[in-house]
């Protein structure tokens, strides 16, 4: 049947960038958590040290871990602060390396950060010149209307995904998510990462002014990383709900079987 046709939906450059991104982001999140373990407190402004008030802190009282967010302390024993027999903010299961080493974590983090940046620039050039950005990612004037966006959000909340020919293209919610990652999260996480480098502060002092100081940049960097983690969780959940075999085939081979049209 036509509505169940196997179509070529995901081009090779998009697939390659997807998997490169996945590798870089997972390794950067894990090495970033080890870097955070060196000083598990976040501040706003230019300065921050143990005596200063932190808006977020992950720590422990003896063997009891906790997360302190804006003055509210939440018990996190076994997950954060004290888990797997260690008194680190993030446990060995989710960090690179698994044993404490700030030097090694930074080496992993910086290498894959540059790989992420170079891959992102290459993908953006491809997306512009192949018209992938204009034709597939940017919202049409009709999709951008508030009532249509709200309708699509409600459809996703009800787990009613596009079917038939409509499934060949990204829907408005997908477009907004991908554009937010490409033009908000990625630039912010790169620029705030650069702002935390003393060498680059000397070369580009305006970065400190833009982000309000190194500690503010560190906080924004952490929030962007959290945004990436949430995006990954939601993305994987949507893949599972939409049909993991079909979705994985699309992002590995490019071929996608159109879901049958929904009956009225």
N, C-alpha and C positions, 0 to 999 in steps of 0.2 A: 504494500500500500504506500502511496506517495507520502502520507504523513509519517510513515515509519522509515523513510529513506535514510541511508547512510550518507552524510554530507561532510565535505571537508570544511571544518569550521575554524580551526586554530592553525595559523601559519607557523612555519618553522622558527623564524626569529622570535615570535611571541613565546613559543614553547621553550626555546633556549633561555630567554630572559627570565621566564617564570621559574625554571629550575635553578638558574644561577642565583636569582633573588632569594629563593627558598634556602639554598645552602648558606649564602652570606648572612641572611637575617638570623637563622637559627644559631650559627656560630657566634655572631656578634651579640645576640641576646645572652648566650651562655657565658661567653668571655666577659661581657659587660656586667653580669651578675657577680663574677669573681672580682672585677675591678671595684664594684660597689661595696663588696665585703671589706675592702681596705678602710673605708670610712662610711658606714651605713647610716648616714644622716644627710638630710637635704635642707638647704637654706635659700632664702631670697636675698638678692643684693650682691655687693662686691666681695664681702668677707663671710667666712663661716668656719668655726672650729668648735671643739667640744663644749666650751662654756656658753656658746651662743645658742639662742632658741632655734630649734629645727622644726620645720613644718611636717617632716616625716622622719621617723627613726625606726629601724628594726634592730632590736637588741634582746637582751635576756636578763632575768633576775635569777641567778643560779642556773638551774636546769629548766627554767620556765621562759620560753620565748614570747616575745610580744611585738606588735606593730603599733607605734604611736603616730596617729594621723591627726594633725591639728589639735593636739592636746588630749585626744581620746585614745586610751590604751586598749588594744584588742589582743586577747591571748592567742598566740599562734604556735604553741609548743608542738613539735613534731612536724611543722611545716616551714616556719620562718623563725629566725632568732636562735633556736636550739632544736636541731633535728639531726637524725642519723649519727648521734653521738658527737656532734660538733657544735660549737657555740658561734657559728658564722651566721650572718644575715640570711644568705641563701645556702642550702645544703649541697654537698658534693654531687648529688644526683643530677643537678641542673646547671653545674658550672664547668667551664673549661679554663684551666685544668681542674680536675676533681679535688686535688689537694691545694692548699693555699699557696699561690705564687702570683703576685701582682705583675712581675716582669713578664712571665710567660703569657698571662692573660692579655696584657697590652700588646704583645707581639701578634697574637692571634687576632685581636680586635682591630688593630691598625691595618694589617694585611688585608683582611676581608672587607674593611671599610673602603679601602681604595678599589678593591675589586667591585664592590657595590656601586661606587661612584662611576667608574669607567664603564661598567655594564649599563648603568642608568643613562649615561650620556649617549652611548651607542644606540640604546633602544629608543631614546627620544629622537635622535637623528633619523633612525629608520621609521619611527611612527609618523614623523612629519612628512618625509619625502615619499613614503608609500601610501600616505593618506589614511593610515590606520587610526591616527589620532582624530582627524577630522571626520572620517566616515564611521568609525566604530566606537570611539570613546566619548566624543563631545555630544552633549544632549541636543536633540533637535528643539526647535522653538516649541513644538507641540509637547514634547516630553518634559520641558522645563516649566510648563504651566503648573502652578501649585496644586490644582485639583487632580491633575494626572499623576504628579509625584506622590501625592497623598494616597491615591488609589493604588499605586504600585507598592507603596509601603504596607498598606493594609493587606494586599494580596500575599506579600511575603510573610507577614505576621500570621496569616492563615495557612501558610505552607502551600499556597497555590501558585506554582511556578509556570512560566510560559510553556506552551505546547505547540506542536505543529511548526509551521514556518516561523512563528515568532521566536522560537527557541534557537534559531540560527544566529541571532544577534544578542549583544548584551542588552539587558533591560535597564531602565533608568536607575534603579537602586544599585545595580552592579557598576554602572558608569560612574555614579557619584562616589562609590567606594574606591574604585580604581583611580579616579582623578584626585581624590583626597590623598591617597598614598603617593601618587606620582608628583603632585604639585604642592602638597602641604607637608606631609610627614617626612618624605625623603629629603627635601631641601632643609627643613628645620633640623632634622637629626644630624645632617652633615655640617651645617653652619654652626650649630651649638657645639658639636664635637670639635670643630676647628677653634672655636672661641676658648675652649679649655686648654689649648696649647700655648704655653708661654712664648714659644718661638714665633708663632703666628700672631700673637697679641702684639709683638714688637713690629711685625711687618704690616698688620692690618688692625690697628688699634680701634678702628670704628666698629669692629665686631663687638667689643666690650660695651660700647655705648648702645649699640642696637639692642643687645640682650640684657642690659642693666647690670653687667658684672659677671665674673666667672661663676659665682655660685648660682646666680639665676639661670645662666646657660646650662649648668649641670642639672638643675631641676627640670628645665624644659626638655633637656636631652632624655632624662629619665621618663618624663611623661610621654614623650614621643615613642620611646621604646615600649612603654606600657600600651600605647595605642597600637603599635605593630603587633604585640602579643595578642591583644583583643581581636584585631583584624584576622589574625591567623586562626584563632579559636572559632570565630563566626564563619570564616571561609571554609574551614574543614567541616563544620556542622552543616553548612549549606550543601557541600559536596555529598555528604552522607545522605541527607534528606532528598536531594535531587536525583540520586542514583549513582553511587560511587564508581561502578564499573564503566558506565557510559561517560562520566565526567573524566575519569582517569584516562580512558582511551583517547578522549579529545585532546588532553594536555600532553599525552605521550606520543600519539601517532598523528594527531590533527583531525581524525575522523570521529564523527559524532552521529549517533542515531537519534533522529528527531522523535520526541515523545508524541504519542498519539493525541490528536486534537481532543480537547475536553468537550464532552457532550453538554449542550445547553441545559 
